[in-house]
């Protein structure tokens, strides 16, 4: 449109934007003088300043998607969304609230971190994944870019466990991605991946692994199918002590229940009972609040299981994660 006529064609400005977010240079191409764009972003004006050279064509609070659009525009045509926002767009959910948007740009880029956007330059730019019209890194990279910046173990365990438990990532793939990048911030996720690879597939199970070892009981297998004497499926306990046929279930609502979860748990416990398996059920909160009590229960259950004849059940081999 011609310079000076843009005000009569604001619909064309909106069409040229990304969800209402647009570069000042694009507005200039559409006939909006640069000075006009900046004046309209002043307090009380009809537009809003988001990032250097990037505006929102309204004066309301930007949505998270609009902030992401602005961050990617700020990063340039090769920028990729990573970290928590990319993880959420990939469909995982165990991420804490995150105020800043993390993007990757090529190493040679001169784009800098600004306001709500964290810009990371890297020589390891992955192939983009397109979701909801946005350019993202693959899920493994997004997960690791998120947890590299965390210092607390629980959120790190929760996200890595969710990625593995839902079958979205493999521990070996996450470790390979971790090894291919910078060592900065890699110690905590590396330790958690070792826990997951050892068999614990949730935050509660990772705590349970340490408690089982503290109880001094024989080594347990984690997340292995248990079958009866005719090869029929019984359950997949969180921990299985094969020499006495004892199961440990860490029954977390968050990880194991949905609308009909209670009925499934009752049915599972009935199968344990019919097969003669001793089962210990523990709420995840007790692993933290009363570990000594849990250890005492496990030892007592092990003694009871040892005192009766072992039932004819067996664990089935599972493929490596």
TAUR-V517882 format. One record per pair of residues at least 24 apart in sequence whose ideal C-beta (glycine too) atoms are under 10 Angstrom apart, sorted by the first residue. I is the first residue (numbers start at 1). J is the second residue. If there is no record, write none. Layout:
I|J + I|J
//
This chain:
1|29 + 1|30 + 1|31 + 1|32 + 2|30 + 2|31 + 3|28 + 3|30 + 3|31 + 3|32 + 3|33 + 4|31 + 4|32 + 4|33 + 4|36 + 5|30 + 5|31 + 6|30 + 6|31 + 6|32 + 6|33 + 6|36 + 7|31 + 7|32 + 7|36 + 10|46 + 10|57 + 13|47 + 13|57 + 14|57 + 14|58 + 16|57 + 17|55 + 17|56 + 17|57 + 17|66 + 17|69 + 17|73 + 18|54 + 18|65 + 18|66 + 18|68 + 18|69 + 18|70 + 18|72 + 18|73 + 18|133 + 18|134 + 19|56 + 19|57 + 19|62 + 19|63 + 19|65 + 19|66 + 19|68 + 19|69 + 19|70 + 19|133 + 19|134 + 20|47 + 20|48 + 20|50 + 20|55 + 20|56 + 20|57 + 20|58 + 20|60 + 20|62 + 20|63 + 20|65 + 20|66 + 20|69 + 20|70 + 21|48 + 21|50 + 21|51 + 21|54 + 21|55 + 21|56 + 21|57 + 21|58 + 21|62 + 21|63 + 21|65 + 21|66 + 21|67 + 21|68 + 21|69 + 21|70 + 21|71 + 21|72 + 21|73 + 22|47 + 22|50 + 22|53 + 22|54 + 22|55 + 22|56 + 22|57 + 22|69 + 22|70 + 22|73 + 23|51 + 23|52 + 23|53 + 23|54 + 23|55 + 23|70 + 23|73 + 23|74 + 24|49 + 24|52 + 24|53 + 24|54 + 24|55 + 25|53 + 25|54 + 26|53 + 26|54 + 26|55 + 26|73 + 27|53 + 27|55 + 27|57 + 49|115 + 50|74 + 50|114 + 50|115 + 50|116 + 50|117 + 51|75 + 51|114 + 51|115 + 51|116 + 51|117 + 52|111 + 52|112 + 52|114 + 52|115 + 52|117 + 53|114 + 54|114 + 54|117 + 62|116 + 64|88 + 64|98 + 64|101 + 64|116 + 65|89 + 65|132 + 65|133 + 65|134 + 67|99 + 67|100 + 67|101 + 67|115 + 67|116 + 67|117 + 68|101 + 68|103 + 68|116 + 68|117 + 68|132 + 68|134 + 68|136 + 69|101 + 69|133 + 69|134 + 70|101 + 70|114 + 70|115 + 70|116 + 70|117 + 71|100 + 71|101 + 71|102 + 71|103 + 71|114 + 71|115 + 71|116 + 71|117 + 71|118 + 71|119 + 71|134 + 72|101 + 72|103 + 72|105 + 72|117 + 72|134 + 72|135 + 72|136 + 73|117 + 74|101 + 74|103 + 74|105 + 74|111 + 74|112 + 74|113 + 74|114 + 74|115 + 74|116 + 74|117 + 74|119 + 75|101 + 75|103 + 75|104 + 75|105 + 75|106 + 75|109 + 75|111 + 75|117 + 75|119 + 75|120 + 75|135 + 76|103 + 76|105 + 76|106 + 76|109 + 76|110 + 76|111 + 76|119 + 77|105 + 77|135 + 78|104 + 78|105 + 78|106 + 78|108 + 78|109 + 78|111 + 78|125 + 78|128 + 78|135 + 79|103 + 79|104 + 79|105 + 79|106 + 79|109 + 79|111 + 79|117 + 79|119 + 79|125 + 79|128 + 79|135 + 80|104 + 80|105 + 80|106 + 80|120 + 80|122 + 80|125 + 80|126 + 80|127 + 80|128 + 80|129 + 80|134 + 80|135 + 80|136 + 80|137 + 80|138 + 80|141 + 80|142 + 80|145 + 81|128 + 81|129 + 81|131 + 81|134 + 81|135 + 81|136 + 81|137 + 81|142 + 81|145 + 82|118 + 82|120 + 82|122 + 82|126 + 82|136 + 82|137 + 82|138 + 82|141 + 82|142 + 82|143 + 82|144 + 82|145 + 82|146 + 83|118 + 83|120 + 83|137 + 83|141 + 83|142 + 83|143 + 83|144 + 83|145 + 83|146 + 83|147 + 83|148 + 83|149 + 84|142 + 84|143 + 84|145 + 84|146 + 84|147 + 84|149 + 84|150 + 84|159 + 85|134 + 85|136 + 85|142 + 85|146 + 86|129 + 86|131 + 86|134 + 86|135 + 86|136 + 86|137 + 86|138 + 86|139 + 86|141 + 86|142 + 86|143 + 86|145 + 86|146 + 87|136 + 87|137 + 87|139 + 87|142 + 87|143 + 87|144 + 87|145 + 87|146 + 87|147 + 87|159 + 87|162 + 87|163 + 87|168 + 88|142 + 88|146 + 89|129 + 89|131 + 89|132 + 89|134 + 89|136 + 89|139 + 89|142 + 90|129 + 90|131 + 90|136 + 90|137 + 90|138 + 90|139 + 90|140 + 90|142 + 90|143 + 90|163 + 90|168 + 90|169 + 91|131 + 91|139 + 91|166 + 91|168 + 92|139 + 92|142 + 92|143 + 92|146 + 92|158 + 92|159 + 92|162 + 92|163 + 92|166 + 92|168 + 92|169 + 93|158 + 93|159 + 93|162 + 93|166 + 94|143 + 94|155 + 94|156 + 94|157 + 94|158 + 94|159 + 94|160 + 94|161 + 94|162 + 94|163 + 94|165 + 94|166 + 94|202 + 94|203 + 94|254 + 95|142 + 95|143 + 95|146 + 95|147 + 95|150 + 95|155 + 95|158 + 95|159 + 95|162 + 96|146 + 96|150 + 96|152 + 96|154 + 96|155 + 96|158 + 96|159 + 98|146 + 98|149 + 100|149 + 102|137 + 102|142 + 102|145 + 102|146 + 102|148 + 102|149 + 103|135 + 103|137 + 103|145 + 104|128 + 104|135 + 104|136 + 104|137 + 104|141 + 104|142 + 104|145 + 118|145 + 118|149 + 120|145 + 120|148 + 120|149 + 120|182 + 122|181 + 122|182 + 123|181 + 123|182 + 124|177 + 124|180 + 124|181 + 124|182 + 126|177 + 126|180 + 138|169 + 138|173 + 138|177 + 139|163 + 139|168 + 139|169 + 139|173 + 139|174 + 139|177 + 140|168 + 140|169 + 140|170 + 140|173 + 140|174 + 140|175 + 140|176 + 140|177 + 140|178 + 141|174 + 141|177 + 141|178 + 141|180 + 141|181 + 142|169 + 143|168 + 143|169 + 143|174 + 143|177 + 143|178 + 143|189 + 144|169 + 144|174 + 144|175 + 144|177 + 144|178 + 144|180 + 144|181 + 144|185 + 144|186 + 144|189 + 144|193 + 145|177 + 145|181 + 145|185 + 146|189 + 147|174 + 147|178 + 147|185 + 147|186 + 147|188 + 147|189 + 147|192 + 147|193 + 148|178 + 148|181 + 148|182 + 148|183 + 148|184 + 148|185 + 148|186 + 148|187 + 148|188 + 148|189 + 149|184 + 149|185 + 150|185 + 150|188 + 150|189 + 151|185 + 151|188 + 152|188 + 153|188 + 153|189 + 153|191 + 153|192 + 153|195 + 153|203 + 153|206 + 154|192 + 154|203 + 154|206 + 154|207 + 154|288 + 155|203 + 156|188 + 156|189 + 156|191 + 156|192 + 156|193 + 156|203 + 157|188 + 157|189 + 157|191 + 157|192 + 157|193 + 157|195 + 157|196 + 157|200 + 157|202 + 157|203 + 157|204 + 157|205 + 157|206 + 157|207 + 158|192 + 158|202 + 158|203 + 158|204 + 158|206 + 158|254 + 158|255 + 159|189 + 159|192 + 159|203 + 160|188 + 160|189 + 160|192 + 160|193 + 160|195 + 160|196 + 160|201 + 160|203 + 160|206 + 161|192 + 161|195 + 161|196 + 161|200 + 161|201 + 161|202 + 161|203 + 161|204 + 161|205 + 161|206 + 161|255 + 162|201 + 162|202 + 162|203 + 162|254 + 162|255 + 163|196 + 164|193 + 164|196 + 164|197 + 164|200 + 164|201 + 164|202 + 164|321 + 165|196 + 165|201 + 165|202 + 165|205 + 165|223 + 165|255 + 165|321 + 166|201 + 167|321 + 169|193 + 169|196 + 169|321 + 170|197 + 170|320 + 170|321 + 171|195 + 171|196 + 171|197 + 171|198 + 171|201 + 171|320 + 171|321 + 172|197 + 172|320 + 172|321 + 173|321 + 196|222 + 196|321 + 197|320 + 197|321 + 198|222 + 199|223 + 199|224 + 199|238 + 199|239 + 199|318 + 199|321 + 200|238 + 200|239 + 200|250 + 201|238 + 201|255 + 201|321 + 202|238 + 202|250 + 202|252 + 202|254 + 202|255 + 202|256 + 202|284 + 203|250 + 203|252 + 203|254 + 203|255 + 203|284 + 203|287 + 203|288 + 204|238 + 204|250 + 204|251 + 204|252 + 204|254 + 204|255 + 204|256 + 204|282 + 204|283 + 204|284 + 204|285 + 204|286 + 204|287 + 204|288 + 205|238 + 205|239 + 205|248 + 205|250 + 205|252 + 205|255 + 205|284 + 205|287 + 206|287 + 207|250 + 207|282 + 207|284 + 207|286 + 207|287 + 207|288 + 207|291 + 207|294 + 208|238 + 208|239 + 208|248 + 208|249 + 208|250 + 208|282 + 208|284 + 208|287 + 208|291 + 208|294 + 208|298 + 209|238 + 209|239 + 210|287 + 210|291 + 211|239 + 211|248 + 211|250 + 211|282 + 211|286 + 211|287 + 211|288 + 211|291 + 211|292 + 211|294 + 211|295 + 211|298 + 212|238 + 212|239 + 212|241 + 212|248 + 212|294 + 212|295 + 212|298 + 214|291 + 214|292 + 214|294 + 214|295 + 214|298 + 215|291 + 215|294 + 215|295 + 215|296 + 215|297 + 215|298 + 215|299 + 215|302 + 216|295 + 216|298 + 216|299 + 216|302 + 217|241 + 217|243 + 217|244 + 217|246 + 217|248 + 217|295 + 217|298 + 217|299 + 217|301 + 217|302 + 218|242 + 218|243 + 218|244 + 218|246 + 218|302 + 219|243 + 220|246 + 220|247 + 220|248 + 220|298 + 221|315 + 221|317 + 221|318 + 222|248 + 222|318 + 223|318 + 223|321 + 224|314 + 224|315 + 224|316 + 224|317 + 224|318 + 225|314 + 225|315 + 225|316 + 225|317 + 225|318 + 226|271 + 226|272 + 226|275 + 226|277 + 226|313 + 226|314 + 226|315 + 226|316 + 227|275 + 227|312 + 227|313 + 227|314 + 227|315 + 227|316 + 228|271 + 228|274 + 228|275 + 228|276 + 228|277 + 228|311 + 228|312 + 228|313 + 228|314 + 229|275 + 229|311 + 229|312 + 229|313 + 229|314 + 230|312 + 231|314 + 231|316 + 232|271 + 232|275 + 232|313 + 233|271 + 233|316 + 234|268 + 234|271 + 234|272 + 234|274 + 234|275 + 234|277 + 234|313 + 234|314 + 234|315 + 235|265 + 235|267 + 235|268 + 235|269 + 235|271 + 235|272 + 235|275 + 235|277 + 235|279 + 236|268 + 236|315 + 236|316 + 236|318 + 237|268 + 237|272 + 237|277 + 237|279 + 237|280 + 237|315 + 238|280 + 238|281 + 238|282 + 239|280 + 239|282 + 239|298 + 240|277 + 240|313 + 240|315 + 241|278 + 241|280 + 241|298 + 241|301 + 241|302 + 241|305 + 241|306 + 242|310 + 242|313 + 242|314 + 242|315 + 243|302 + 243|305 + 243|306 + 243|310 + 244|277 + 244|278 + 244|301 + 244|302 + 244|303 + 244|304 + 244|305 + 244|306 + 244|307 + 244|308 + 244|310 + 244|311 + 245|272 + 245|275 + 245|276 + 245|277 + 245|278 + 245|279 + 245|305 + 245|308 + 245|309 + 245|310 + 245|311 + 245|312 + 245|313 + 245|314 + 245|315 + 246|272 + 246|277 + 246|278 + 246|279 + 246|280 + 246|298 + 246|301 + 246|302 + 246|304 + 246|305 + 246|306 + 246|310 + 247|272 + 247|275 + 247|277 + 247|278 + 247|279 + 247|280 + 247|281 + 247|301 + 247|305 + 247|313 + 248|278 + 248|279 + 248|280 + 248|281 + 248|282 + 248|294 + 248|297 + 248|298 + 248|301 + 248|302 + 249|279 + 249|280 + 249|281 + 249|282 + 250|280 + 250|281 + 250|282 + 250|283 + 250|284 + 250|286 + 250|287 + 250|294 + 251|281 + 251|282 + 251|283 + 251|284 + 252|282 + 252|283 + 252|284 + 252|285 + 252|287 + 253|283 + 253|284 + 254|284 + 255|284 + 256|284 + 272|313 + 274|311 + 275|311 + 275|312 + 275|313 + 276|305 + 276|308 + 276|309 + 276|310 + 276|311 + 276|312 + 276|313 + 277|305 + 277|310 + 277|311 + 277|313 + 278|302 + 278|303 + 278|304 + 278|305 + 278|306 + 278|307 + 278|308 + 278|311 + 279|305 + 280|304 + 280|305
//
